[in-house]
């Protein structure tokens, strides 16, 4: 599912976004952020993060630098 989602986003960037003026309020753009999420996380978490990001891309929220979060890793406990 992740690869299919990335292909759809890249199609959007090439065919739709390239022909319209820039509108994203955040850096990196929402579509670039979504690709990063799908590459780093599983489908469910990436969809959640992308949806949350797109919902804040409107005039009610301030523009901001919002990179894709790092994937948390489990640290082994010391015995």
C-alpha positions as CSV (number, residue, x, y, z in Angstrom):
1,X,0.0,0.0,0.0
2,X,2.9,2.4,0.8
3,X,4.4,2.1,-2.7
4,X,1.0,2.7,-4.3
5,X,0.4,5.7,-2.2
6,X,3.8,7.1,-3.1
7,X,3.1,6.6,-6.8
8,X,-0.2,8.4,-6.5
9,X,1.4,11.4,-4.7
10,X,4.2,11.6,-7.3
11,X,1.5,11.5,-10.1
12,X,-0.3,14.3,-8.3
13,X,2.9,16.3,-8.1
14,X,3.7,15.8,-11.7
15,X,0.3,16.3,-13.3
16,X,-1.7,18.5,-11.0
17,X,0.5,20.4,-8.6
18,X,3.0,21.4,-11.3
19,X,0.2,23.2,-13.2
20,X,-1.1,25.2,-10.3
21,X,0.4,28.0,-8.2
22,X,2.0,27.0,-4.9
23,X,-0.5,26.9,-2.0
24,X,1.1,24.8,0.8
25,X,1.7,26.8,3.9
26,X,4.3,24.5,5.4
27,X,7.9,23.6,4.6
28,X,8.4,20.9,3.2
29,X,5.2,20.9,1.1
30,X,2.4,18.5,2.2
31,X,3.0,16.1,-0.7
32,X,6.7,15.9,0.0
33,X,5.9,15.4,3.7
34,X,3.5,12.6,2.7
35,X,6.1,10.8,0.6
36,X,8.5,10.9,3.5
37,X,5.9,9.5,5.9
38,X,5.1,6.6,3.6
39,X,8.8,5.8,3.2
40,X,9.4,5.9,6.9
41,X,6.3,4.5,8.6
42,X,3.6,1.9,8.0
43,X,0.5,2.7,6.0
44,X,-1.7,3.5,8.9
45,X,0.7,5.8,10.8
46,X,1.7,7.5,7.6
47,X,-1.9,8.2,6.6
48,X,-2.6,9.5,10.1
49,X,0.4,11.9,10.0
50,X,-0.3,13.0,6.5
51,X,-4.0,13.7,7.3
52,X,-3.1,15.7,10.4
53,X,-0.6,17.7,8.3
54,X,-3.1,18.5,5.5
55,X,-5.8,19.6,8.0
56,X,-3.4,22.2,9.3
57,X,-2.6,23.6,5.8
58,X,-5.2,26.4,5.9
59,X,-5.3,30.1,7.0
60,X,-6.3,29.3,10.6
61,X,-2.8,27.8,11.3
62,X,0.6,29.6,11.0
63,X,3.0,28.4,8.4
64,X,5.9,26.5,9.9
65,X,8.8,24.2,9.2
66,X,7.4,20.7,10.0
67,X,9.8,17.8,9.0
68,X,8.7,14.2,9.0
69,X,9.2,12.8,12.6
70,X,12.0,10.4,13.2
71,X,11.0,6.7,13.7
72,X,11.3,5.8,17.3
73,X,13.5,2.8,18.1
74,X,13.4,0.7,21.2
75,X,16.4,1.0,23.4
76,X,17.3,-2.3,25.2
77,X,17.2,-2.0,28.9
78,X,20.3,-2.5,30.9
79,X,20.3,-5.4,33.3
